[in-house]
Amino acid sequence: MAKLIVISGEERQEFELAAFNTIGRHPDNTIQILDRIISKEHAQIQRSADGRFLLRDLRSLNGTFLRGERVTDHFLGDGDEFTMGSTRIVFVDKPKADDALQRVTIAPGLTESHIRGKIQASTGDFMPEKQIGDEKILRRDYERLRIGHELARAVGSELDLDKLLPKILDKAFELVGADRGVILLNDDKGEMQPRFVKTRSGKSDPNIVLSKTVMAEVVNNKAAVLSSDATMDARFSGAHSIIMQGIRSTMTLPLLHAGDLLGIMHLDSLFTSNAFTEKDLQICTGMAAQAAISIQNARLATRIEKEAQTRAQISRLVPPSVVEQVVKGELTIEKGGRLTEVTMLFSDIRGFTTMSDGRPAQEIVNTLNEYFEVMVDILFKYSGTLDKFVGDEIIGLFGAPIAIDDAPFKAVACALAMLQALEEFNRTRAAENQAPIRIGIGINTGNVITGTIGSTRALQYTCIGDAMNVASRLVNVASSGEIIISEHTFKYVAGRVEATALPPVRVKGKAEELKVYRVTGLRNVQTPLPGEWSGPTNG
């Protein structure tokens, strides 16, 4: 898995790369870097069809530098280090596995296990104090509690699996006289993979071979296996992988959480006969149960972090309020549709084809991304939903997939805010000697079929109907800097907006001419949209 190592001062963080990643100061980025010199949306990294990762600077103010040179687009190679502001970032592609982990193998033993004795991994429940008559049971339970307490203190609230596993083996080495230890965890395919290796000497052994015979017993029966002297133990007479290494003692324990096998912890001693006792097995079995809880917590924390990143990505498509309703189960988006009154906003760049003529494709894409970033933020601010981008056109919905109060007015206010934000956007472009962007906006309100359409593999939420078609025609009527609304929308906002009636227009697909209005501003509204309109009003 490719990843980024982000180094800011003394802080070091690692981020696994998805197919599309954004980098910047803003919390909505998949990788947020709190560096004041870095732009809010600074760069993006995207995986290409051939599996390579393309670093793209989003026209950031202070730039992205690789080997001292400012870069716009660059395919990253393993080990590439680039800088943004005062932050160093290292790209690691297919991280090399730890050498010690590479030397851990599971050797095939006999197909039929020769293990005659079984020691179940379950530590059992603690007996009530009044029922304990045997001092040995009392001492055993005390020891289990002590070890559980010590391990809990050692791992604390550690939720980083790469830091947690070494702490678990460190504690195991404190408890028993092991020379080597290995923790294996189930991967996504359900296969055991070595995740951490420890040796008492601190040096890597040339090879650590685990017996398939022992592993099968632990996995299949969820039992802990103890061998006092593997070279002599008849139970493993066919397990040549043990005999070949001359291992004197082994202890292999399942890491169980709520009955599920998360992995295995293996400890062995090369030089001491009968190094591990039944008491050691009892102690380490309890420790393995506590370790499994910590491992599960670390995995859940990783899953929650990934879900948070996914939620942030979804929030780029629909308003955060809608995301929350979907997550809470209050809103279900299913294949099919229903009749709903929706206000539809179409925004289109004027003269985009001419503006694009002769310019590099990548420059055009960067311009659109910057423009869309500003416009979509405003769309969400007014409770709109992004239906789709069609080239340089933005289609927003108000009242779908969830109903909102006063959807037509919010759509008109959103359109005015878009024009206002565009002026600020163009001032920045002018300072960079770039041509301004001009847009026209068309708005219509009417009944449409809302829902998801597509195949079983890919669904898209949208609106279909005559009212949607009318909105798409009105955007073509609008000139640069104009907001054109239909008569139906005007009925909802009359008295609250400054609008001028225009001559009726004939649009494609409609037999009769349509009454339309040009909106120029908002009137003084008794109840303004809370937190949504901060621009000037016309009275």
Disulfide bonds with the S-S distance in Angstrom:
none
